Amino acid sequence: MTHFLIVLALAVLLVTLVRLRLIQVDLFFPWFVAVVVLGLASSQPAFVNWLGAKLGILYPPIAVVFLVIFLLVGIIVTLTISVTRLRGRQAAMARRIAALELDWQERTPDAPADGP
């Protein structure tokens, strides 16, 4: 019973973080699915034993830990790709703004320069 309460508490925590706008929905969904699916699947002894047998692990509960690590690495890689794309867009915007500023300064030579 406590296992289900922990899964429920984690799911509610994630939903609360989305409602407080600390996490965006597109970043929230993989975490939510992972918590719910792994939480419910790991509470089923038949699933844990089956997964341990398929992975060739002598102590089946460790198979769930390996599955969690695998999913976390997948989520981290996905988020890293998203951050990399955002940084690329940010750099492109900075270059565009700098080019526009340079163009504006070339067109208006009488404009006062910014700075001390």
N, C-alpha and C positions, 0 to 999 in steps of 0.2 A: 504494500500500500504506500509506503514512503517513497518508493521508486516513482510511482505515478504522480505523487505530490511534487517531487523534485522536477519532473518533466513539465508539469503544469506550471510550476513557479518560473522555470526558465522561459517557457513560451509566453507567459504573461509579462515577464520582464522585457522580452524582445518587443512585444506589442506596445508596451509602455514607452520604450525608447523611440519607437516610430511615432507614437502620438505626441511625444515631447519634441519631435523633429530633431532628435540627436542622431538618428539613423534614417537614411532614405529607404523607401520601400524596395527599390531595386536591389539594394545591398542587404536588406533585411531578409528577403525571401529565401536565399540559400541557407542562411543560419537557422531560420525557423523550420524549414523542411528537415534539415539535419537533426535538429533537436527533437522534433516530433517523431520522425521515422526511427532514428537510433534509440530514442528513449523507449518507444513502444516495442521495437524489435528486440532490444536487449533484455527486456523483461520476460521474454518467452524462452524458456529453457530449451525447447525443441530447436528454435532458430539458432541459439548460441551453440548447441552441440553440433548442428548441421554445418554451421560456418567453421567451427573448429576442425571438423572432420575434412571439409573441403580444402582448408588451408594447411592441413597436416600438422596442426598444433595439438600438443598433448594435453594442455590445460585450456579447454574451450573458452572460458571468459576472456583470455588474452586476445582471442580473435576479435572480440568487440573493440578492444582497445586499438588494435591494428586498423580496424575499419574506421574508427573515429579519427585516428591520425591521418589516414589516407584522405578522408573527406575534408579535414582541416587544411591539409596541404593543398587540396584542390581549390578550396574557397580562398585561401591566401594567394594562390597563383592568379586566380580570377580577379581578385581585388588589386593585386599588383599590376596586372595588365590595365585595369581601369585607371589607376593612378598614373601610369606611364602615358596613357593617351591624354589624360587631362594636362599633364605637364607639357606634352608636345603642343597641345592647343594653346596653352598659356604662353609658351615661347613664341609661337606663330603670331599670337595677338600682340605681344610686346614688340616683335619685329615690325608688324604692320603699323602700330602706333608710332614707333620711331621713324618709319619711312614717311608717314603722314606729317609728323612734326618737322622733319627735315625739309619736306616739300613745302610746307607752310612757311618755314623760315627763309627758304630760297625765294619765295614769291614776295615776301614782305621784308626787304632788307632794313627798313626803318624800325622794325619791331624791337622793343627792348629785350635784351637777353635775360633769361631767368637766372637768379643766383645773386650772390653778394657783390 
